[in-house]
Amino acid sequence: MTVTISAKGQVALPKKVRNKLRITTGDQFQVEISGTKIVLTPVVTVPKDQAWFWTDEIQAKVRASEEDYEKGNYKEYTDVEELVRDLKE
């Protein structure tokens, strides 16, 4: 697949590529040069007030809790009062 650079230095990604990679208007990319290649990597921005969730520490805890859940290491409650009693114990 070949694309052409416009007079303003812009490249239009073919619709087939955009659809396959789910690229939409406004998406951002990191641009890198690798030898003689241009590499575009999608970038996802996170609001500052949510950045804590994406720290290595929190992500490790999330992964651990998902593993526990998949192993069946959880308890189900029939009502809120039962949960509160268990938390107080």
N, C-alpha and C positions, 0 to 999 in steps of 0.2 A: 504494500500500500504506500503510495507516495502522496505527500502534501507539499504545498508551495507556501513560502514565506511572503507575506504581503509587504508593501512599501513601508508600512509602519513596524515591520518585524514580527507580525502576528502570524500564528499558525492555527488553522481551523482543524480540530480533531474530527475525523469522519464519524458520522452518526453511529455506524456499526461499533466503533471503538467506545464512544460515549455510552451507548446502551449496554455493552458487555461489562464495562467497568462502573456502571451506574454513576457517571459523571454528569452533574447538572450545572446550570448557570450559577455562577458565584463560587463554585468550588475553588479551593486554593491548592497550589502545588509547590513543593520544594524543587528547585532547579539545580541540578548538579552536572558537572562534566566528568565523564568517565572515559579516559582515553580520547577517542574521537566521537564519542556518543553523548547525546544530551539525555539525561535521565530525569523524568518528571515523577515525583512521588507525592501522592495525595496527602494533604495536611488537614488534620482536624483540630480546630481551635476549641478550647474549653474556657468558659467564663471563669474569672479569678475566684469567685466564691464557690466554685465546684472543683477547683484544682486539687484540693486536699484528697479527694477521692481517688485521684490517679497517681498518688505517690506509691513508691514501691512497697512501703509498709502496709498501706491499706489494701493494695491489690493482692498482696500475699495473704492477708486475712480473709479477703473475699474468696480467693481460690481455696483456702483451707476450709472455709465454711461450706463451699459448694461440694467439696470432696466429702465432708461429713454428711451432708444431706443425701448425696448419692449412695453412701454406705448405709443410710437409714438411721444415722445418729441424730435423731431429733424427737421431740415429744409433741403430740397433738393435744390441744385443750378443747374441752366442750364449751367453756364460757370464760369470760374475762376474770371472774372471781377465782376460778381454779388457777389461772395463770398468775394472778397477784399473790395467792397463797404460796405457790411454788417459788416465786421470786423472793418472798419474805423469809423462806426457810433456809 
